[in-house]
């Protein structure tokens, strides 16, 4: 199998698993909330989770836009962790 085919299979299975959990939650057919509802609730309950969510989106954006290598992504995550640590230490 080519790398492209393996990628299609892996990401197709991931999307199928995500939708299998998310769609029933959208229609309230299961006892758990959707991912977006859970994220919103966490951000409302814990201030620092807003920063974590924003850092996750920033790292994801950097990866998508710049197609960073694994080492560069580790560096971006390290900077994000330092920023979070400084933020939490400042008491904000």
DRENFI-862105 format. One record per atom (N, C-alpha, C): residue number from 1; atom name; y, x negated, z negated. Coordinates in Angstrom, 3 decimals. Atoms other than C-alpha are relative to their C-alpha. Layout:
BEGIN
<tormi num="NUM" atome="CA" y="Y" x="X" z="Z"/>
...
This chain:
BEGIN
<tormi num="1" atome="N" y="-1.182" x="-0.828" z="0.000"/>
<tormi num="1" atome="CA" y="0.000" x="0.000" z="0.000"/>
<tormi num="1" atome="C" y="1.246" x="-0.872" z="0.000"/>
<tormi num="2" atome="N" y="-1.246" x="0.771" z="-0.021"/>
<tormi num="2" atome="CA" y="3.488" x="-1.220" z="0.748"/>
<tormi num="2" atome="C" y="0.807" x="0.277" z="-1.265"/>
<tormi num="3" atome="N" y="-0.892" x="-0.161" z="1.157"/>
<tormi num="3" atome="CA" y="6.133" x="-1.650" z="-1.930"/>
<tormi num="3" atome="C" y="0.753" x="1.322" z="0.089"/>
<tormi num="4" atome="N" y="-0.718" x="-1.254" z="-0.222"/>
<tormi num="4" atome="CA" y="8.010" x="1.297" z="-0.419"/>
<tormi num="4" atome="C" y="-0.873" x="1.204" z="-0.391"/>
<tormi num="5" atome="N" y="0.915" x="-1.097" z="0.303"/>
<tormi num="5" atome="CA" y="4.969" x="3.590" z="-0.697"/>
<tormi num="5" atome="C" y="-0.257" x="0.093" z="-1.507"/>
<tormi num="6" atome="N" y="0.206" x="0.011" z="1.447"/>
<tormi num="6" atome="CA" y="4.308" x="2.535" z="-4.286"/>
<tormi num="6" atome="C" y="1.229" x="0.561" z="-0.704"/>
<tormi num="7" atome="N" y="-1.231" x="-0.521" z="0.576"/>
<tormi num="7" atome="CA" y="7.952" x="3.241" z="-5.093"/>
<tormi num="7" atome="C" y="0.102" x="1.506" z="0.127"/>
<tormi num="8" atome="N" y="-0.028" x="-1.454" z="-0.197"/>
<tormi num="8" atome="CA" y="7.730" x="6.713" z="-3.594"/>
<tormi num="8" atome="C" y="-0.958" x="0.711" z="-0.951"/>
<tormi num="9" atome="N" y="0.987" x="-0.615" z="0.890"/>
<tormi num="9" atome="CA" y="4.607" x="7.475" z="-5.612"/>
<tormi num="9" atome="C" y="0.480" x="-0.040" z="-1.448"/>
<tormi num="10" atome="N" y="-0.438" x="0.156" z="1.394"/>
<tormi num="10" atome="CA" y="5.977" x="6.112" z="-8.899"/>
<tormi num="10" atome="C" y="1.178" x="0.915" z="-0.299"/>
<tormi num="11" atome="N" y="-1.181" x="-0.814" z="0.269"/>
<tormi num="11" atome="CA" y="9.372" x="7.782" z="-8.647"/>
<tormi num="11" atome="C" y="-0.259" x="1.478" z="0.243"/>
<tormi num="12" atome="N" y="0.380" x="-1.401" z="-0.198"/>
<tormi num="12" atome="CA" y="7.858" x="10.989" z="-7.275"/>
<tormi num="12" atome="C" y="-0.704" x="0.563" z="-1.221"/>
<tormi num="13" atome="N" y="0.687" x="-0.433" z="1.217"/>
<tormi num="13" atome="CA" y="5.561" x="11.193" z="-10.302"/>
<tormi num="13" atome="C" y="0.973" x="0.138" z="-1.164"/>
<tormi num="14" atome="N" y="-0.996" x="-0.071" z="1.069"/>
<tormi num="14" atome="CA" y="8.486" x="10.464" z="-12.626"/>
<tormi num="14" atome="C" y="0.827" x="1.268" z="0.131"/>
<tormi num="15" atome="N" y="-0.801" x="-1.210" z="-0.220"/>
<tormi num="15" atome="CA" y="10.571" x="13.252" z="-11.081"/>
<tormi num="15" atome="C" y="-0.837" x="1.247" z="-0.297"/>
<tormi num="16" atome="N" y="0.874" x="-1.149" z="0.272"/>
<tormi num="16" atome="CA" y="7.612" x="15.649" z="-11.245"/>
<tormi num="16" atome="C" y="-0.177" x="0.207" z="-1.501"/>
<tormi num="17" atome="N" y="0.151" x="-0.107" z="1.449"/>
<tormi num="17" atome="CA" y="7.084" x="14.887" z="-14.938"/>
<tormi num="17" atome="C" y="1.294" x="0.505" z="-0.640"/>
<tormi num="18" atome="N" y="-1.292" x="-0.443" z="0.529"/>
<tormi num="18" atome="CA" y="10.810" x="15.315" z="-15.653"/>
<tormi num="18" atome="C" y="0.190" x="1.489" z="0.251"/>
<tormi num="19" atome="N" y="-0.186" x="-1.409" z="-0.337"/>
<tormi num="19" atome="CA" y="10.946" x="18.647" z="-13.837"/>
<tormi num="19" atome="C" y="-0.995" x="0.900" z="-0.733"/>
<tormi num="20" atome="N" y="0.993" x="-0.781" z="0.729"/>
<tormi num="20" atome="CA" y="7.749" x="19.826" z="-15.533"/>
<tormi num="20" atome="C" y="0.445" x="0.279" z="-1.431"/>
<tormi num="21" atome="N" y="-0.533" x="-0.212" z="1.347"/>
<tormi num="21" atome="CA" y="9.518" x="19.417" z="-18.886"/>
<tormi num="21" atome="C" y="1.338" x="0.725" z="0.016"/>
<tormi num="22" atome="N" y="-1.364" x="-0.524" z="-0.031"/>
<tormi num="22" atome="CA" y="13.053" x="20.390" z="-17.850"/>
<tormi num="22" atome="C" y="0.078" x="1.452" z="0.461"/>
<tormi num="23" atome="N" y="-0.112" x="-1.361" z="-0.545"/>
<tormi num="23" atome="CA" y="12.530" x="23.555" z="-15.792"/>
<tormi num="23" atome="C" y="-0.431" x="1.091" z="-0.985"/>
<tormi num="24" atome="N" y="0.320" x="-1.032" z="0.995"/>
<tormi num="24" atome="CA" y="10.654" x="25.528" z="-18.472"/>
<tormi num="24" atome="C" y="1.064" x="0.101" z="-1.104"/>
<tormi num="25" atome="N" y="-1.039" x="-0.019" z="1.026"/>
<tormi num="25" atome="CA" y="13.370" x="24.514" z="-20.953"/>
<tormi num="25" atome="C" y="1.250" x="0.729" z="0.489"/>
<tormi num="26" atome="N" y="-1.155" x="-0.703" z="-0.561"/>
<tormi num="26" atome="CA" y="16.086" x="25.828" z="-18.614"/>
<tormi num="26" atome="C" y="-0.163" x="1.508" z="-0.160"/>
<tormi num="27" atome="N" y="0.268" x="-1.435" z="0.084"/>
<tormi num="27" atome="CA" y="14.446" x="29.251" z="-18.652"/>
<tormi num="27" atome="C" y="-0.480" x="0.421" z="-1.389"/>
<tormi num="28" atome="N" y="0.366" x="-0.246" z="1.396"/>
<tormi num="28" atome="CA" y="13.712" x="29.020" z="-22.405"/>
<tormi num="28" atome="C" y="-1.449" x="0.480" z="-0.158"/>
<tormi num="29" atome="N" y="1.420" x="-0.352" z="0.060"/>
<tormi num="29" atome="CA" y="9.979" x="29.318" z="-21.798"/>
<tormi num="29" atome="C" y="-0.770" x="-0.901" z="-0.966"/>
<tormi num="30" atome="N" y="0.619" x="0.951" z="0.924"/>
<tormi num="30" atome="CA" y="9.255" x="26.446" z="-24.217"/>
<tormi num="30" atome="C" y="0.941" x="-0.197" z="-1.197"/>
<tormi num="31" atome="N" y="-0.837" x="0.108" z="1.203"/>
<tormi num="31" atome="CA" y="10.525" x="25.624" z="-27.729"/>
<tormi num="31" atome="C" y="0.953" x="-1.203" z="-0.035"/>
<tormi num="32" atome="N" y="-0.898" x="1.151" z="0.030"/>
<tormi num="32" atome="CA" y="12.457" x="22.446" z="-26.749"/>
<tormi num="32" atome="C" y="1.197" x="0.243" z="0.918"/>
<tormi num="33" atome="N" y="-1.199" x="-0.155" z="-0.831"/>
<tormi num="33" atome="CA" y="15.971" x="22.154" z="-25.298"/>
<tormi num="33" atome="C" y="-0.070" x="-0.868" z="1.253"/>
<tormi num="34" atome="N" y="-0.103" x="0.854" z="-1.180"/>
<tormi num="34" atome="CA" y="16.937" x="20.664" z="-21.952"/>
<tormi num="34" atome="C" y="0.540" x="-1.358" z="-0.428"/>
<tormi num="35" atome="N" y="-0.500" x="1.335" z="0.303"/>
<tormi num="35" atome="CA" y="17.836" x="16.991" z="-21.813"/>
<tormi num="35" atome="C" y="1.514" x="0.009" z="-0.171"/>
<tormi num="36" atome="N" y="-1.457" x="-0.045" z="0.111"/>
<tormi num="36" atome="CA" y="21.520" x="17.784" z="-21.253"/>
<tormi num="36" atome="C" y="0.443" x="0.681" z="-1.291"/>
<tormi num="37" atome="N" y="-0.328" x="-0.666" z="1.267"/>
<tormi num="37" atome="CA" y="21.582" x="20.179" z="-24.230"/>
<tormi num="37" atome="C" y="-0.253" x="-0.937" z="-1.172"/>
<tormi num="38" atome="N" y="0.319" x="0.944" z="1.074"/>
<tormi num="38" atome="CA" y="19.895" x="17.604" z="-26.443"/>
<tormi num="38" atome="C" y="1.032" x="-1.129" z="-0.067"/>
<tormi num="39" atome="N" y="-1.014" x="1.051" z="-0.058"/>
<tormi num="39" atome="CA" y="22.348" x="14.933" z="-25.291"/>
<tormi num="39" atome="C" y="1.320" x="0.500" z="-0.586"/>
<tormi num="40" atome="N" y="-1.250" x="-0.568" z="0.511"/>
<tormi num="40" atome="CA" y="25.318" x="17.191" z="-26.018"/>
<tormi num="40" atome="C" y="-0.069" x="0.181" z="-1.520"/>
<tormi num="41" atome="N" y="0.157" x="-0.193" z="1.440"/>
<tormi num="41" atome="CA" y="23.972" x="18.077" z="-29.470"/>
<tormi num="41" atome="C" y="0.065" x="-1.323" z="-0.752"/>
<tormi num="42" atome="N" y="-0.032" x="1.320" z="0.641"/>
<tormi num="42" atome="CA" y="23.443" x="14.394" z="-30.305"/>
<tormi num="42" atome="C" y="1.413" x="-0.562" z="-0.004"/>
<tormi num="43" atome="N" y="-1.367" x="0.505" z="-0.074"/>
<tormi num="43" atome="CA" y="26.954" x="13.494" z="-29.149"/>
<tormi num="43" atome="C" y="0.921" x="0.751" z="-0.952"/>
<tormi num="44" atome="N" y="-0.793" x="-0.789" z="0.936"/>
<tormi num="44" atome="CA" y="28.388" x="16.305" z="-31.266"/>
<tormi num="44" atome="C" y="-0.316" x="-0.402" z="-1.441"/>
<tormi num="45" atome="N" y="0.417" x="0.315" z="1.364"/>
<tormi num="45" atome="CA" y="26.393" x="15.331" z="-34.354"/>
<tormi num="45" atome="C" y="0.337" x="-1.430" z="-0.416"/>
<tormi num="46" atome="N" y="-0.203" x="1.408" z="0.341"/>
<tormi num="46" atome="CA" y="26.761" x="11.539" z="-34.204"/>
<tormi num="46" atome="C" y="0.984" x="-0.627" z="0.978"/>
<tormi num="47" atome="N" y="-1.056" x="0.563" z="-0.840"/>
<tormi num="47" atome="CA" y="29.936" x="9.936" z="-32.905"/>
<tormi num="47" atome="C" y="-0.472" x="-1.209" z="0.797"/>
<tormi num="48" atome="N" y="0.417" x="1.223" z="-0.694"/>
<tormi num="48" atome="CA" y="28.264" x="6.625" z="-32.045"/>
<tormi num="48" atome="C" y="-0.889" x="0.284" z="1.206"/>
<tormi num="49" atome="N" y="0.857" x="-0.305" z="-1.146"/>
<tormi num="49" atome="CA" y="25.848" x="8.371" z="-29.690"/>
<tormi num="49" atome="C" y="0.829" x="0.235" z="1.265"/>
<tormi num="50" atome="N" y="-0.876" x="-0.117" z="-1.172"/>
<tormi num="50" atome="CA" y="28.822" x="9.119" z="-27.401"/>
<tormi num="50" atome="C" y="0.178" x="-1.352" z="0.665"/>
<tormi num="51" atome="N" y="-0.170" x="1.353" z="-0.519"/>
<tormi num="51" atome="CA" y="29.375" x="5.401" z="-27.052"/>
<tormi num="51" atome="C" y="-1.289" x="-0.498" z="0.646"/>
<tormi num="52" atome="N" y="1.278" x="0.396" z="-0.591"/>
<tormi num="52" atome="CA" y="25.670" x="4.785" z="-26.437"/>
<tormi num="52" atome="C" y="-0.199" x="0.663" z="1.358"/>
<tormi num="53" atome="N" y="0.147" x="-0.731" z="-1.250"/>
<tormi num="53" atome="CA" y="25.645" x="7.457" z="-23.745"/>
<tormi num="53" atome="C" y="0.928" x="-0.576" z="1.065"/>
<tormi num="54" atome="N" y="-0.953" x="0.591" z="-0.948"/>
<tormi num="54" atome="CA" y="28.769" x="6.005" z="-22.103"/>
<tormi num="54" atome="C" y="-0.474" x="-1.382" z="0.447"/>
<tormi num="55" atome="N" y="0.499" x="1.330" z="-0.363"/>
<tormi num="55" atome="CA" y="27.236" x="2.502" z="-22.216"/>
<tormi num="55" atome="C" y="-1.181" x="0.122" z="0.956"/>
<tormi num="56" atome="N" y="1.134" x="-0.217" z="-0.893"/>
<tormi num="56" atome="CA" y="24.041" x="3.800" z="-20.621"/>
<tormi num="56" atome="C" y="0.489" x="0.330" z="1.410"/>
<tormi num="57" atome="N" y="-0.528" x="-0.364" z="-1.319"/>
<tormi num="57" atome="CA" y="26.032" x="5.386" z="-17.800"/>
<tormi num="57" atome="C" y="0.683" x="-1.186" z="0.682"/>
<tormi num="58" atome="N" y="-0.660" x="1.174" z="-0.576"/>
<tormi num="58" atome="CA" y="28.074" x="2.191" z="-17.315"/>
<tormi num="58" atome="C" y="-1.028" x="-0.995" z="0.541"/>
<tormi num="59" atome="N" y="1.048" x="0.916" z="-0.451"/>
<tormi num="59" atome="CA" y="24.923" x="0.050" z="-17.071"/>
<tormi num="59" atome="C" y="-0.694" x="0.569" z="1.238"/>
<tormi num="60" atome="N" y="0.619" x="-0.639" z="-1.157"/>
<tormi num="60" atome="CA" y="23.338" x="2.557" z="-14.684"/>
<tormi num="60" atome="C" y="0.903" x="-0.108" z="1.219"/>
<tormi num="61" atome="N" y="-0.950" x="0.123" z="-1.109"/>
<tormi num="61" atome="CA" y="26.474" x="2.566" z="-12.526"/>
<tormi num="61" atome="C" y="0.032" x="-1.429" z="0.534"/>
<tormi num="62" atome="N" y="-0.011" x="1.402" z="-0.429"/>
<tormi num="62" atome="CA" y="26.574" x="-1.249" z="-12.462"/>
<tormi num="62" atome="C" y="-1.261" x="-0.332" z="0.787"/>
<tormi num="63" atome="N" y="1.264" x="0.264" z="-0.693"/>
<tormi num="63" atome="CA" y="22.923" x="-1.325" z="-11.440"/>
<tormi num="63" atome="C" y="-0.002" x="0.627" z="1.397"/>
<tormi num="64" atome="N" y="0.018" x="-0.699" z="-1.287"/>
<tormi num="64" atome="CA" y="23.365" x="1.234" z="-8.659"/>
<tormi num="64" atome="C" y="1.003" x="-0.606" z="0.976"/>
<tormi num="65" atome="N" y="-1.058" x="0.471" z="-0.892"/>
<tormi num="65" atome="CA" y="26.646" x="-0.084" z="-7.250"/>
<tormi num="65" atome="C" y="-0.221" x="-1.447" z="0.417"/>
<tormi num="66" atome="N" y="0.071" x="1.427" z="-0.287"/>
<tormi num="66" atome="CA" y="26.032" x="-3.816" z="-7.501"/>
<tormi num="66" atome="C" y="-1.425" x="-0.508" z="0.201"/>
<tormi num="67" atome="N" y="1.405" x="0.378" z="-0.140"/>
<tormi num="67" atome="CA" y="22.198" x="-3.829" z="-7.327"/>
<tormi num="67" atome="C" y="-0.280" x="-1.306" z="-0.755"/>
<tormi num="68" atome="N" y="0.108" x="1.188" z="0.826"/>
<tormi num="68" atome="CA" y="22.146" x="-6.298" z="-10.192"/>
<tormi num="68" atome="C" y="-1.456" x="-0.402" z="-0.224"/>
<tormi num="69" atome="N" y="1.328" x="0.508" z="0.330"/>
<tormi num="69" atome="CA" y="19.174" x="-8.503" z="-10.921"/>
<tormi num="69" atome="C" y="-0.313" x="0.339" z="-1.453"/>
<tormi num="70" atome="N" y="0.410" x="-0.274" z="1.380"/>
<tormi num="70" atome="CA" y="17.222" x="-8.113" z="-14.150"/>
<tormi num="70" atome="C" y="0.811" x="-0.842" z="-0.984"/>
<tormi num="71" atome="N" y="-0.759" x="0.875" z="0.899"/>
<tormi num="71" atome="CA" y="19.048" x="-11.093" z="-15.701"/>
<tormi num="71" atome="C" y="1.439" x="0.505" z="-0.154"/>
<tormi num="72" atome="N" y="-1.361" x="-0.520" z="0.081"/>
<tormi num="72" atome="CA" y="22.453" x="-9.619" z="-14.840"/>
<tormi num="72" atome="C" y="0.036" x="1.291" z="-0.807"/>
<tormi num="73" atome="N" y="0.052" x="-1.224" z="0.799"/>
<tormi num="73" atome="CA" y="21.421" x="-6.262" z="-16.301"/>
<tormi num="73" atome="C" y="-0.148" x="-0.307" z="-1.483"/>
<tormi num="74" atome="N" y="0.132" x="0.407" z="1.401"/>
<tormi num="74" atome="CA" y="20.355" x="-7.995" z="-19.510"/>
<tormi num="74" atome="C" y="1.352" x="-0.453" z="-0.533"/>
<tormi num="75" atome="N" y="-1.335" x="0.437" z="0.422"/>
<tormi num="75" atome="CA" y="23.800" x="-9.607" z="-19.659"/>
<tormi num="75" atome="C" y="0.926" x="1.193" z="-0.214"/>
<tormi num="76" atome="N" y="-0.837" x="-1.200" z="0.149"/>
<tormi num="76" atome="CA" y="25.516" x="-6.233" z="-19.130"/>
<tormi num="76" atome="C" y="-0.392" x="0.748" z="-1.271"/>
<tormi num="77" atome="N" y="0.457" x="-0.680" z="1.208"/>
<tormi num="77" atome="CA" y="23.389" x="-4.674" z="-21.863"/>
<tormi num="77" atome="C" y="0.431" x="-0.778" z="-1.242"/>
<tormi num="78" atome="N" y="-0.420" x="0.819" z="1.136"/>
<tormi num="78" atome="CA" y="24.160" x="-7.599" z="-24.205"/>
<tormi num="78" atome="C" y="1.476" x="0.204" z="-0.296"/>
<tormi num="79" atome="N" y="-1.439" x="-0.254" z="0.192"/>
<tormi num="79" atome="CA" y="27.900" x="-7.106" z="-23.670"/>
<tormi num="79" atome="C" y="0.200" x="1.393" z="-0.583"/>
<tormi num="80" atome="N" y="-0.117" x="-1.362" z="0.511"/>
<tormi num="80" atome="CA" y="27.473" x="-3.383" z="-24.288"/>
<tormi num="80" atome="C" y="-0.405" x="0.071" z="-1.470"/>
<tormi num="81" atome="N" y="0.443" x="0.006" z="1.398"/>
<tormi num="81" atome="CA" y="25.577" x="-4.031" z="-27.531"/>
<tormi num="81" atome="C" y="1.052" x="-0.656" z="-0.885"/>
<tormi num="82" atome="N" y="-1.072" x="0.649" z="0.768"/>
<tormi num="82" atome="CA" y="28.298" x="-6.415" z="-28.726"/>
<tormi num="82" atome="C" y="1.175" x="0.961" z="-0.155"/>
<tormi num="83" atome="N" y="-1.096" x="-0.965" z="0.066"/>
<tormi num="83" atome="CA" y="30.939" x="-3.795" z="-27.883"/>
<tormi num="83" atome="C" y="-0.317" x="1.104" z="-1.005"/>
<tormi num="84" atome="N" y="0.405" x="-1.041" z="0.944"/>
<tormi num="84" atome="CA" y="28.978" x="-1.171" z="-29.826"/>
<tormi num="84" atome="C" y="0.057" x="-0.532" z="-1.432"/>
<tormi num="85" atome="N" y="-0.011" x="0.600" z="1.330"/>
<tormi num="85" atome="CA" y="28.569" x="-3.512" z="-32.803"/>
<tormi num="85" atome="C" y="1.424" x="-0.150" z="-0.509"/>
<tormi num="86" atome="N" y="-1.406" x="0.153" z="0.390"/>
<tormi num="86" atome="CA" y="32.290" x="-4.293" z="-32.871"/>
<tormi num="86" atome="C" y="0.606" x="1.359" z="-0.301"/>
<tormi num="87" atome="N" y="-0.530" x="-1.349" z="0.198"/>
<tormi num="87" atome="CA" y="33.125" x="-0.610" z="-32.542"/>
<tormi num="87" atome="C" y="-0.467" x="0.575" z="-1.334"/>
<tormi num="88" atome="N" y="0.530" x="-0.544" z="1.231"/>
<tormi num="88" atome="CA" y="30.830" x="0.388" z="-35.398"/>
<tormi num="88" atome="C" y="0.512" x="-0.763" z="-1.220"/>
<tormi num="89" atome="N" y="-0.501" x="0.805" z="1.117"/>
<tormi num="89" atome="CA" y="32.041" x="-2.491" z="-37.598"/>
<tormi num="89" atome="C" y="1.455" x="0.324" z="-0.312"/>
<tormi num="90" atome="N" y="-1.419" x="-0.317" z="0.230"/>
<tormi num="90" atome="CA" y="35.651" x="-1.376" z="-37.122"/>
<tormi num="90" atome="C" y="0.165" x="1.311" z="-0.756"/>
<tormi num="91" atome="N" y="-0.051" x="-1.241" z="0.749"/>
<tormi num="91" atome="CA" y="34.767" x="1.923" z="-38.781"/>
<tormi num="91" atome="C" y="0.533" x="1.173" z="0.802"/>
<tormi num="92" atome="N" y="-0.550" x="-1.074" z="-0.836"/>
<tormi num="92" atome="CA" y="35.968" x="4.007" z="-35.846"/>
<tormi num="92" atome="C" y="-1.031" x="1.071" z="0.254"/>
